[in-house]
Amino acid sequence: MTLHCRKKLFLATFSSFVLLHPAIAQNASPTTTEENSSNPINNKTSNTQQNTNSDNQKNTKTPDTTKSAKAASDNGSGAASGAYELGKVVVFANNREWGQTAGETISQSTVSSEDIRVYNRNSLDDALKIVPGVTIQNTGAMRNEQKYYIRGFDMDQAPLLIDGIQVYLPYDNGLDTGRFLTPDLAEIQVQKGYVSVLNGPGGMGGEVNLVTRKPTKALEGELRPTIDIGNTGSRSAYLTSGYVGTKQDGYYLMASGAYRDSDGFFMSRHYNPLEVAGAVIEDGGRRDNSGVRDWRGNFKVGFTPNETDEYTINYTKQEGRKDLIYAVDKPVDGLSTGGKPSDNQRNWKWPDWNVETVSGATHTEIGSQSYVNTRLYYAAFDNTIDSYDDYHFDTQMKPKSFTSTYHDKGWGGSIEGGTELIPMNTLKAALHYRRDEHQEYNFKRPDLKNAIADPITEDHEDIMSAALENTFHATDTLDLVGGVSYDYRDLKRADYVVSGTRNIDQYKLTNDDAVNWQFAAINHITPTGEIHASVSSRTRFPTLKDRFSARFGSAVPNPNLKAERATNYEIGWSDLVTADLKLGAALFYNDIDDMIDGVYLGIYNDDGKEMAQNRNVGSANYKGVELNFEWQATESAAIGGNYTFMHGHIDSPSGDDIKVTNKPENKAFIYGKMRVIEKLNIIPSLEYNSSRYNQGAFQKEYRKTDAFVLGNISVEYEINKNSSITGGVRNISDENYQVQAGFPEAGRTYFISGRVTF
């Protein structure tokens, strides 16, 4: 069946399913629609105006949403799902209780704990697929990492945070979102385009924040076991998560965790094996080298001496391991019998991919008009890559084999304060400091007799930021927000091993600075709707890898690389146009200058590959529209969804036709929820991605993957208010699709999940 026919079939089936059934549960729609236009289906009150300024006390705009939001998160089932407010990057409330972080959000989406559960989205990359403006890309044979893009911006330009603290790997920021489990989270915040300067440096085009839980009762807990089953009937993954917490007078305690074990996913039955250089690299069934194992634990103790102040200590540790999946259409050492050895794929494994964070956060009210927030943190990251001789993964004797060990750590903190100088004006300021340290050593050909590891090299860097933000409540309905910040980067140490020796030398030590600014106007046109307009000019400093990586001999370092800059424009609208229909739209345009781009130098390495160097020579723009809707079709039937169109253009000094990679122009997610009988909900959904181009680092060859449509369905039965069981199917049609050329994704997958709360 062709993609076009499947697409028509899915749309017809989905529409009939939603509109002909008289019963979809009232608590239906996921909260992945814009947070500044929250779900009208769950609450028919003015709960939609959540992007009112967090320190605005003008209840004439909208009623206080704090209580209704907490009630909605509990979902009537006793579920422990309170969000850790000090961990949010933007807090929505119309009172001073949580008027402490950032300013008004301009364009934010939120994935709730319930969305993660009912759609079976148990890793960060999978959860973000349902967010408008966000696409996920598999890097494939490069590093087998799952990366997100927000309106065209990659993870270097749109950082990842946990409870408001950036998760940053000092050398290359090579985060893999597939390693971050989601079932024990309270929510995932996604900011797009406009990121408050108060949040610190790096938010050039967006931000993703993982918010952990906080207890709201004297005793509460939750347990969620889940099993994924492939299209062969064999188990593909097991995952379980748990949470327990207590809230007492003056303090609270919380512990949560998640564990996943997978021997690998199963490919579509429509996949046809290819013969490459005399061998079949992948024969189908369970995908070779796709196994993973991850776990995370999170612990929190909080002190609440009064109704307004809070002081917390947090500890998070996660560990993982993964393999490198082979492309199905390229040769592999020891398996292929023909072709050039230089064309063979990497034989890598990651036995360690570990992150550990200790942090403290405080919120203190000063009188009735001012506050001070602080954060302190220490983070460590340990990462080991083992490169083997061939696909047997048992010897490391060839020149390409090595064990590479990274040990990174960072520490720092921030202080933020705010005050209402006059009743209609709020001024906030923030200071941020972070020290990053990277340590690495390579052990080349470790199985050779008398092999000696390279000496340890280190990189140290300080990053600082100072920011001001002012919110002026011009009228009862109009807010004006302006912000400015100054960021500074200071490289303290940058070692490298002199080629052919065991001597250590240093790259040129450089520094860089940047000024950022932004402005927004938000007009609350009705009690449930708004129009907003914003412009934000933000920067991001290049990583150590951007500046110093030789990319296995194919690149020349550039210590003088400077910051990139993006100026982001947005106009948006959202409102309840009827009591049952919520609509929203946003137009955006992102203009990037001084873009870091690889420039080919006309010289070649020993393997005959042309050398390149990163320079601030490129420019790009991304423009598009996001649309979303939520419709309570009947008293117990709901449908909703979002659509994103984005077109990008890149200018390069080489004059080559540079294509936008890893970003489909069209993306959509449509969902419904049907209560067919009491306690039984059926939740169908559709995902659509148009075609996209792929390209490796410093490679001139582009490859294009086809568009795809995925149909999914979940069925949830509420046993009682404290327990439920959910089962479903992902990729119902067993679509054989790719997002990275040469790397087919999972075929039809079944899941069953239980939930018990107290």
C-alpha positions, 0 to 999 in steps of 0.5 A, spaced: 500 500 500 502 506 498 504 512 503 498 516 500 493 510 500 495 509 507 494 516 509 487 517 506 485 510 510 488 513 517 485 519 516 478 516 514 478 511 519 480 516 525 475 521 523 469 516 523 472 513 530 472 520 533 465 523 530 461 517 530 462 514 537 458 518 542 463 517 548 469 520 549 471 521 556 471 528 558 478 528 561 480 527 554 486 532 551 493 531 552 496 538 555 501 538 549 497 544 546 500 551 547 501 552 555 498 559 554 492 556 552 491 550 556 486 545 555 478 547 555 476 540 555 478 538 562 476 545 565 470 549 562 472 555 567 478 560 565 483 555 566 486 557 559 489 563 561 495 560 564 500 565 560 498 571 565 505 574 568 507 569 574 507 575 578 501 579 576 496 580 582 490 582 577 485 577 578 481 581 573 484 578 568 483 571 570 481 567 576 487 563 579 489 557 576 493 554 581 488 550 585 484 547 578 491 545 575 493 541 581 486 538 581 487 536 574 493 533 575 491 529 580 485 526 575 481 524 580 485 518 581 489 519 587 495 519 583 501 523 585 503 528 580 504 535 583 510 539 580 516 541 583 514 549 582 522 551 584 524 546 578 520 550 573 522 555 568 516 559 568 510 558 573 503 560 571 499 563 577 496 570 578 498 571 585 505 572 588 506 565 591 510 562 585 512 569 582 519 567 582 522 565 575 522 568 568 517 573 566 511 571 561 512 565 557 510 567 550 510 560 546 510 554 551 508 547 550 507 542 556 507 534 556 504 532 562 505 525 566 498 523 563 500 524 556 506 520 557 502 514 560 496 514 556 501 514 549 506 510 552 512 515 551 517 513 556 523 516 553 524 524 552 525 523 545 519 519 544 515 524 548 517 530 544 514 527 538 507 530 540 509 537 541 508 542 536 514 545 533 519 540 535 522 534 531 526 528 533 532 526 529 536 519 530 544 521 528 544 513 526 551 511 525 554 517 527 553 516 535 546 513 535 543 519 539 536 521 539 536 529 538 531 534 538 530 540 534 525 546 536 523 550 530 530 549 527 534 550 533 538 544 535 540 542 542 546 546 542 542 552 541 536 550 545 538 547 551 536 541 556 534 542 563 532 538 569 528 542 574 531 549 571 538 547 571 542 546 565 544 539 563 550 540 559 556 536 557 562 541 557 566 538 551 561 537 546 554 537 549 553 530 546 546 529 550 542 523 547 535 524 549 533 517 548 537 516 555 532 520 559 526 516 562 520 520 563 515 516 567 516 519 573 516 526 571 511 531 573 511 534 566 516 536 560 516 544 559 518 546 552 519 553 550 520 556 543 523 562 540 522 566 546 526 564 552 527 569 558 534 572 559 533 570 566 534 563 565 541 564 563 546 563 557 544 559 551 537 559 550 538 562 543 532 558 540 528 554 545 529 550 551 526 543 554 525 543 562 524 536 565 520 537 572 520 532 577 515 531 582 513 534 589 508 531 594 501 534 595 499 529 601 501 526 607 502 520 604 502 518 596 505 514 591 505 510 584 507 504 581 507 503 573 510 497 570 510 497 562 511 491 557 513 492 550 512 487 545 514 486 538 510 484 532 513 477 533 510 476 539 516 477 543 518 482 548 522 488 546 522 492 552 520 492 560 520 498 564 517 500 571 517 507 575 515 508 582 514 514 586 513 515 593 512 522 597 510 525 604 508 532 605 508 534 612 507 541 616 514 544 615 517 539 610 516 534 605 520 528 602 520 525 595 523 519 592 522 516 584 525 512 579 525 509 573 528 502 570 528 500 562 531 494 560 531 492 552 534 487 548 532 491 542 526 493 538 523 489 532 523 491 525 517 492 520 515 486 517 515 490 510 523 491 511 526 487 505 534 485 507 539 488 503 546 485 500 552 490 501 559 488 499 557 481 499 553 480 506 546 482 509 548 487 514 541 486 517 536 481 516 530 483 519 526 481 526 529 484 532 534 490 530 541 488 531 545 492 536 539 496 538 539 494 546 539 499 551 539 499 559 537 505 563 535 507 570 534 513 574 533 515 581 531 522 584 530 524 591 528 531 594 527 534 601 524 540 602 523 545 608 517 550 608 517 554 614 511 558 612 506 559 606 511 563 602 518 560 602 521 554 600 528 550 601 530 544 597 536 539 596 535 535 590 539 529 588 539 525 581 543 519 578 542 516 572 546 510 568 545 507 562 548 503 556 547 502 549 550 500 542 551 503 535 546 500 530 549 499 523 546 502 517 543 497 513 546 499 507 553 500 508 559 495 509 561 492 516 568 489 518 568 482 519 561 481 515 562 484 509 567 481 504 568 487 499 568 494 498 573 499 501 575 498 508 575 506 509 567 505 508 566 500 513 562 502 519 564 504 526 563 498 531 562 502 537 559 500 544 557 505 550 558 501 556 557 507 561 553 513 559 552 516 567 549 523 569 549 525 577 547 531 579 546 534 586 543 541 587 539 546 592 534 551 590 531 556 595 525 561 594 524 567 600 519 572 600 522 579 602 516 583 605 509 583 600 513 585 594 519 582 593 523 575 593 530 572 592 531 565 589 537 561 589 540 555 585 547 551 587 549 545 583 554 540 582 554 535 576 558 529 573 558 526 567 562 519 565 562 516 558 566 511 555 566 509 548 569 502 546 571 501 539 572 494 536 575 491 530 569 488 527 562 486 528 564 480 533 565 486 538 571 482 542 578 484 540 581 491 540 587 491 535 586 494 529 588 502 528 581 504 529 580 501 535 580 504 542 577 506 549 575 513 550 573 515 556 570 522 558 569 525 565 566 531 565 563 535 571 560 542 572 558 546 578 555 553 579 549 557 581 544 563 580 541 568 584 535 571 582 531 577 585 524 581 583 520 587 586 514 591 585 517 598 584 510 600 583 503 596 583 503 596 575 511 594 574 515 588 576 523 588 576 527 582 576 535 581 576 539 574 575 546 572 576 549 566 573 555 562 574 558 555 571 565 552 571 565 546 566 571 541 566 572 536 561 577 530 562 579 525 557 584 520 555 584 515 549 587 508 550 589 506 542 589 498 540 588 496 548 589 489 546 596 490 543 601 487 548 605 493 551 599 498 549 599 505 553 594 510 554 594 517 551 596 522 557 590 525 560 588 532 557 583 537 560 579 543 558 576 548 563 571 554 562 567 559 566 561 562 563 557 567 566 551 571 565 547 578 568 540 579 566 535 584 567 527 583 566 522 588 567 514 587 566 510 593 565 502 592 566 500 598 562 493 596 562 488 591 565 489 587 559 496 589 556 503 587 559 509 589 556 516 585 557 523 587 556 529 584 558 537 584 557 543 580 559 550 580 558 554 573 557 561 572 558 565 566 556 573 565 559 577 559 557 582 557 562 585 551 559 585 547 553 590 541 552 591 536 546 596 531 545 601 533 540 601 528 534 606 522 534 608 524 541 606 523 548 607 530 550 601 535 552 600 542 549 595 547 549 590 551 544 590 558 544 586 560 550 580 565 548 574 569 551 568 571 548 562 575 550 555 577 547 549 582 549 542 579 548 535 583 548 528 581 548 521 584 548 514 582 548 507 585 548 501 580 551 494 583 550 489 579 554 483 580 549 478 576 553 478 572 559 480 566 555 484 569 550 490 573 548 494 576 542 502 576 543 508 579 539 515 578 541 522 579 538 528 576 542 535 576 540 539 571 543 546 567 542 550 561 544 557 560 545 560 554 541 562 548 544 569 545 545 568 540 540 566 546 535 572 549 536 577 544 537 575 537 535 579 534 529 574 529 527 578 523 526 583 527 522 578 531 517 578 537 521 582 543 523 581 546 530 579 554 530 580 557 537 577 563 535 570 561 533 565 566 536 558 566 538 552 564 534 546 569 534 539 568 532 533 574 532 526 570 533 520 574 531 513 571 533 506 573 533 501 568 536 493 568 538 489 563 542 482 563 545 476 559 546 472 561 540 466 557 543 465 554 550 467 547 547 472 549 542 479 552 543 484 554 537 491 557 537 496 559 532 503 562 532 507 565 526 514 565 527 521 567 523 528 566 526 534 569 523 541 566 524 547 570 523 554 568 525 552 561 524 558 556 525 559 552 518 564 547 516 568 551 510 572 546 506 580 548 505 582 545 499 587 540 503 586 533 504 588 528 509 592 521 509 585 518 507 584 522 501 578 526 505 578 534 504 579 537 510 574 542 513 574 548 519 568 551 523 567 558 522 562 564 523 561 564 516 554 562 515 547 565 516 540 561 516 533 563 517 527 558 519 520 561 518 513 557 519 506 556 523 504 552 528 496 551 529 493 547 534 485 546 536 481 542 542 474 540 541 469 537 546 465 534 540 460 531 545 459 531 552 464 525 553 467 526 546 474 530 544 478 531 539 484 535 538 491 536 535 497 540 532 500 542 525 507 545 524 509 548 517 517 550 517 521 552 511 528 553 512 534 556 508 541 556 509 547 561 506 554 558 505 560 562 503 562 556 499 556 557 494 554 550 494 546 548 495 546 547 502 540 543 504 536 544 511 537 537 514 533 533 519 527 537 519 521 535 515 517 541 513 510 538 515 509 535 522 502 533 525 499 530 531 492 528 532 488 525 538 482 523 540 479 520 547 472 516 547 469 513 553 465 507 550 463 505 557 464 507 564 471 506 566 473 504 559 477 510 554 479 509 547 485 514 545 487 513 538 492 518 535 496 519 528 503 522 527 505 525 520 512 527 518 513 529 511 520 527 508 527 530 510 534 530 508 540 527 512 547 529 512 553 527 516 558 532 519 563 535 514 559 531 508 557 533 502 552 528 500 545 528 502 540 523 503 532 523 503 528 519 507 520 519 505 514 522 509 510 517 513 504 516 517 503 512 524 497 510 527 497 509 534 491 507 539 491 506 547 485 503 551 485 504 558 480 501 563 480 504 570 479 499 575 478 503 581 480 510 583 487 508 585 488 503 579 488 502 572 490 498 566 492 501 559 494 497 553 495 499 546 499 499 539 504 503 536 505 504 528 498 500 527 500 499 520 507 496 521 510 502 517 517 501 514 520 508 515 526 511 516 528 518 519 535 517 518 537 514 511 539 507 512 536 506 519 529 503 519 525 505 525 521 500 530 515 496 526 508 495 530 509 494 537 504 492 543 504 495 550 501 493 556 501 498 562 499 498 569 498 503 574 497 503 582 496 509 586 495 511 593 
